[in-house]
Amino acid sequence: MTVPYHRFRKQLEDGESTCETTVVSFLAQIRAHESLNAFVTVLEDRALEKAREIDRKLAQGGAGSLAGMVVAVKDLFAMKHVRTTCGSRILERYHSPYDSAVVGRLEEEDAIVIGKTNMDEFGMGSSSENSAYGPVLNPRDPGRTPGGSSGGSAAAVAAGLAMTAIGSDTGGSVRQPAALTGVVGLRPTYGRISRYGLIAFASSLDTVGIFSSDVTDCAILLQALAGRDPRDATSSLLPVPDYAEALRSSVRGLTFGLPREYYGEGLSPEVGEAIHAVVSLIRESGGEIREISLPLTDYGIATYYLICTAEASSNLARYDGVKFGLRIDPEGDLRRMIEETRHEGFGSEVKRRIMLGTYVLSAGYYDAYYLKAQRVRTLIRRDFENAFRECDVLIGPTSPTTAFRLGEKSEDPMAMYLSDIYTVTAPLAGLPAISIPAGLDSRGLPIGLQLTGRAFQEENLLRAGYWIEQVRIRQTGCCQPA
Amino acid sequence: MPFEPVIGLEVHAQLATVSKIFCGCGTRFGAEPNSQVCPVCLGLPGTLPVLNKKAVEFAVRMGLAVHCRIKEKSIFARKNYFYPDLPKGYQISQYEEPLCEDGWVGIPDGNGGVRKIRIHRIHLEEDAGKSVHDEVYVGENESLVDVNRCGTPLIEIVSEPDMHSPQEAYEYLTKLRQMVRWLGVCDGNMEEGSLRCDANISLRPAGTEGLGVKTELKNMNTFRGVEKALAFEIARQTRILESGGKVVQQTLLWDEAADEARPMRSKEEAHDYRYFPDPDLPPLVVDAAWQAEIAASLPELPDARAGRWRSAYDLPDYDIRVLNEDRGVSDYTDALLPLVPDPKKAANWVMGEVLRFLNERKADIRDFSVPPEALAEVIRLIDAGEISTSSGKKVFEEMLGSGISPRAAVEKLGLSQVSDAGALESLVDRVIAENSPEVQKYLDGKHQVFGFLMGRVMQVSKGKANPAIATETMKRKLEGMK
């Protein structure tokens, strides 16, 4: 783990370091850890050039709020003139002619994009094994997955290949890999950060997410990215608060809700104990803890997979070989061209979800599946509304287990889907949630603690997360697993 | 057994907005192929639609003008199907919650009255691109796609099955075209495809209420084509039913050149569009205030204006229909009518000279160089006897060419009529002196030579003699010679 950005920024301002030397050393780290397969594309020349430009800006004044931040970006964010693969063969040679809103903001604020990270194809997966470019390995244990789908971004931060990283979270794709690699992972409220240029998997659930080594960096990055974007009609008009404020408060006055349903069957005892240890600390320090209930938690997975596959089946229809990306062209037959292109271009999990989604939207099945799932989604949202009448922040595990072995679940889609059990409901309700490192299990694998908040109250998550981080530093001497 | 046709029309009108419905690209017809495109209307990965407010306004204008209820909240939905000219693999349309519902337009009922044709709904959607197969530059076994039209805003106007003859369908279509043009929301040009029409048609025994099996007619590119295709299909279905057969529900394509409708291949029509609400677009909200604002901006509508003209000016229905067809001509006439004491004279001038000129030049009345005030002055000069009717037409033409005032034109052409009694008397004396044989005949009782003598007067005066006074003078002189 390298120094967090907020400390590096001080070094830059004090003249103790430069962006160029820092980028050079990050590039060396990336080469040294090539076996992790965290990156699909490393932007060596571009990053170096940018670093020199920002060094000049820093000397002259007027550098942006992220000046010198070395950031890795999940390969499903469009970036001008750079290959954007989405972890798929179908986009193997696709270069976007425009920048996503997130990349645009990063560069406006003088962050340095060091590369595009590996991922489950189109964000579909929980282990980063579903990539046309090979699986990502967990830096904590290379025999295990870093989680997914933003596994490359999580691994990059955990292994010190970038200071921070951008991911996307549809049903847990930022929080779960953050938990499994021992870093901070934030999924903001739906609509808080523009989705423009985030290549869609499930549009009503996709959000831009943030990986960082600590909560302070997370707040800095969120500050830079949040806000209305006229190019995304679902982005919120609500003003963006000052997130740094949240990092100075204590937990006194915050009420934490403990969802009864999050501590049942399927939860690894070691993960449960780690969460309870933090809960005890909060109670001892004057935070209020209340047991609450989210009765519909069990329906989360089914509801999530009906809705996300339905949207995916439509979102992925544009990959037909006509205008961009892969085209397999059997002589003069349009239908076969589309079929063969998709057959060759998509991996099996993507095909499975397109088929499921096509099915749930089909005439005769729409009411029983898609429509019913939308109704349950409304009820789940209500579940959360009820819970947030009694508390400010929900606290629970991010993932039922610590990192699993490569290949362990890849042949069993249901087992894989169930690893999202604690992360899929917040997206269905559009709520923000963050995963914070909460210790190690007996194998030395990171455990993640998840905090879920009310819509557009990321401050509460940052505040509680920051407090937990500080307590653990005092307790263990380090906020991160060794 | 006589059958009664039951016809419903689905009319697509391209809205005359400057830019497309979900991006900022232009909508000009006939532009260089694929020149009016951007990442959004190309459906490139990561792009998002943002609704054009003007398109909503235009749709609401039309909805209000045809007595629809405007829904405060309507929903955009995705219509999913694969076609090379549909870049996203789905068309954004409205399905379960359209913008406008339950309206009507009046068409002539053939007995001087009005028949209401109900409108089921009007919804907003985007147009698809164009596939080009038959042009000279397209190779064999090849199709090219022009994406310019993708994202052009459309309204689809769906009627109830209220029409019972091809003539009624023609009248309804004519009425819709008048309305869209009148409101300025569509240029109404069917040949260029900015107005398109599909028809549903079935037959039932005359006098019954049920509905027979319907067929759908597509690809009618002219108003007459719609009428002919419907007549063709009525005859075809009649033959089937009269011979005891059953009509098969299917889609037929009208072939204008062959003058017949042929069934579409069944593969092309067996679609399950898997509609679902588009998660990229929040519900469209047209609140009462916005609706009122749009309503207040509506011009006087043709039916209201016709009623006003009928009662204020007592014009014949035929004149009203002709003068009211086009908003520009109607506005011109409406400005002219109060300036001319005899409304019928004003109507005649517009229907005669003005429309003839516009037709000959294929000109738009908005570019017309003779303002209503000037035309009123020409009519007044004729009424006052200062110029003859035929001179009036010359004056009018002179004004069209040079843009000068009526008086200046009269001066320039030297057409001022001689009404001075003394001047006319000497003219008449001269003609009598120079044509003694004819004068003798008149005195002998052959009064038919009077016309010849008057012709001489006009000739000698170069057409400027006031005919009424000249006639009176000639009669008096000749009678005095008896």
Interface residues (C-beta under 8 A of the other chain):
Chain A: L76 F77 A78 T84 C86 L91 Y94 S96 P97 Y98 S100 R195 Y196 G197 L198 I199 A200 A202 S203 S204 P230 R231 D232 A233 T234 A310 E311 S313 S314 L316 A317 R318 D320 V322 K323 F324 G332 L334 I338 T358 L361 S362 A363 Y366 Y370
Chain B: P39 L42 G43 L44 P45 G46 T47 L48 P49 V50 L51 R78 N80 F82 P84 P87 K88 G89 Y90 N141 S143 V145 D272 R274 Y275 F276 D278 P279 D280 L281 P282
